[in-house]
Amino acid sequence: MSYPLDAFVKCNPDGAKPGSLLKVRDMWALKVQRQEGDRQAREEMLILHGPNSGKMGLAPNGEAVTIADPYDWQIFVEAIDGDRNSNTWPAVSIGTEDPVIHGHHWDDPLEAEAATITGERVQVNGVQQYLPNFSVWLVAPNGRQLGDAPLFSVYSPARQPRA
């Protein structure tokens, strides 16, 4: 794989803005907006690739790599025919405004979690057309794919099966 080095910067995952794509340790994750808890707001991320893929968990306080401005990232799928009965996470679906990424709560595989690519949490109701096979590419400011391969790909079955 070959990417422009200036497309990446170091960051603290806990302080990254929602919608940031983070490379934390050996995994890629989407930074998700704060969820107000009983006592305080928590910073979370949805793990997209690597160990624990499909799980929503706390963003660690440490060092990570994210995509630098003005670069961005984009999801690509091979087909838009979804699976209504997907039993693997993560998966993506076509949203009303932005693509939606689906996963589950860290401790409860039956507790669904979902967020748009901007990191906005969404409540998913009804049957979805899940797309469990997708790739995430680095893109230039003009929208052109960069590099000779995606940053990562997710294929069904994903590493973390839905219980």
BELMOPE-V138266 format. One record per helix or strand of 3 or more residues. SS is the DSSP state (hx for helix, st for strand). FROM is the first residue (numbers start at 0). LEN is the number of residues. If there is no record, write none. Layout:
ss=(SS;SS)
from=(FROM;FROM)
len=(LEN;LEN)
This chain:
ss=(hx;st;hx;st;st;st;st;st;st;st;st;st;st;st)
from=(4;7;12;20;26;40;54;63;71;90;99;107;133;151)
len=(3;4;3;4;10;9;4;4;5;3;6;9;6;3)
